[in-house]
Amino acid sequence: MSDNAIVVDDLAKRFGEVVALDGIDFQVPAGSVFGLLGPNGAGKTTAIRILTTILRPDGGRAEVLGLDVVGQADEVRYRIGLAGPRAPTPAGCAAASTSPPRWSSVPRWSSSTSRPPGWTSTAATRCGE
C-alpha cells in the first residue's frame, strides 16, 4: 500500500447527458484530514459515492487504502465506514442514537468485537437490543 489513503486518477461519471465528473485527480495522504469543497452540482457527492463503492465510475480509477473501488469493492466496504443524515441504521434505531456521522479509513470493527467501536450498551438499548 502507498502512503496515500485515497488516490483518484482521471475519474469520470456521466448521468445521461450530464457530466458529473470530468476526469478529476487527487490524492489524500494517509493520516490526513481532507475536505471536498465546491458549489452545488460540482460532483462532490458523486465522487464520494464512487469512493465508497455505491456508484461505478465511467472512466478513470480510484483506490481507497490501496484497494481498487471497482475490482475490490467488497474489501473497500469492509475497511471504511460511511454515515450521513439518511444512512440506514439498525432496525428500530434512530440515527441520533448511534455515533455521529463519520467517514473513516479505519476498519469498522475488529475481529475481537461483535459491534463497531462507539456502540455502547446505551445505544444498543435505544436501538431495541
C-alpha positions in Angstrom: 0.0 0.0 0.0 1.2 3.5 -0.8 1.5 6.5 1.5 -1.9 7.6 0.2 -5.2 6.7 1.8 -7.1 7.8 -1.4 -5.9 8.0 -5.0 -8.2 9.3 -7.7 -6.9 9.4 -11.3 -8.9 10.8 -14.3 -12.2 9.8 -12.6 -15.3 10.3 -14.8 -19.0 9.8 -14.3 -22.0 10.8 -16.5 -25.7 10.6 -15.9 -27.1 10.7 -19.5 -26.0 14.0 -21.0 -25.0 15.4 -17.6 -21.2 15.2 -16.9 -20.9 14.8 -13.1 -17.1 14.2 -13.0 -14.9 15.1 -15.9 -11.5 13.5 -15.2 -10.8 14.6 -11.7 -7.5 13.8 -10.0 -6.4 14.0 -6.3 -4.5 12.1 -3.6 -5.1 12.1 0.1 -2.1 11.2 2.2 -2.7 8.6 4.9 -3.4 10.1 8.3 -4.5 13.5 6.9 -7.9 15.3 7.0 -9.3 16.1 3.6 -12.3 18.3 2.6 -14.0 18.1 -0.7 -15.4 21.5 -1.4 -17.3 23.0 -4.3 -20.6 24.5 -5.4 -23.8 22.5 -5.8 -23.6 20.2 -8.8 -19.8 20.1 -8.8 -19.6 16.3 -8.3 -18.7 16.1 -4.6 -21.4 13.6 -3.8 -20.8 11.6 -7.0 -17.0 11.4 -6.1 -17.9 10.2 -2.5 -20.4 7.6 -3.9 -17.7 6.2 -6.2 -15.1 6.1 -3.4 -17.5 4.3 -1.2 -18.4 1.8 -4.0 -22.1 3.0 -4.2 -21.5 4.1 -7.8 -19.3 2.7 -10.5 -17.2 5.2 -12.4 -17.5 5.5 -16.2 -13.8 6.1 -16.6 -10.5 6.6 -14.6 -9.7 4.8 -11.5 -9.9 5.3 -7.7 -8.2 3.5 -4.8 -9.1 3.6 -1.2 -6.4 2.2 1.2 -4.6 0.7 -1.8 -7.8 -1.1 -3.0 -9.5 -0.6 -6.3 -13.0 0.7 -5.7 -14.3 -1.4 -8.7 -12.3 -4.5 -8.6 -12.0 -4.8 -4.8 -15.3 -3.2 -3.8 -16.1 -5.7 -1.0 -12.7 -5.2 0.6 -13.1 -1.4 0.4 -16.6 -1.6 2.1 -15.1 -3.8 4.8 -12.5 -1.2 5.7 -14.4 2.1 5.6 -17.5 3.5 7.4 -19.9 5.9 5.9 -22.9 7.6 7.6 -25.0 10.6 6.9 -28.3 12.0 7.8 -30.2 9.4 5.6 -27.9 6.5 6.2 -29.5 3.2 7.1 -29.4 2.2 10.8 -30.1 -1.0 12.7 -33.9 -1.8 12.8 -35.7 0.3 15.4 -32.7 2.6 15.8 -32.8 6.3 15.1 -29.7 7.9 13.6 -29.4 10.2 16.7 -28.9 7.2 19.0 -25.9 5.9 17.2 -22.4 7.5 16.9 -22.1 10.8 14.9 -21.8 10.7 11.1 -18.2 9.8 10.1 -16.2 8.5 7.2 -13.2 6.7 8.4 -10.4 4.8 6.9 -10.2 2.6 10.0 -11.8 -0.8 10.0 -15.4 -0.6 11.3 -14.7 -3.2 13.9 -12.1 -5.7 14.8 -12.5 -9.5 14.8 -12.4 -9.4 18.6 -15.7 -7.5 18.9 -19.1 -8.1 17.6 -20.1 -4.4 17.4 -18.5 -1.3 15.8 -16.4 1.0 18.0 -18.6 3.5 19.8 -21.5 1.2 20.0 -22.5 1.3 23.7 -25.0 -0.6 25.8 -27.0 2.7 25.9 -27.1 2.8 22.1 -28.0 -0.8 22.0 -30.8 -0.3 24.5 -32.2 2.7 22.4 -32.0 0.5 19.3 -34.1 -2.2 20.7 -31.4 -4.8 21.6 
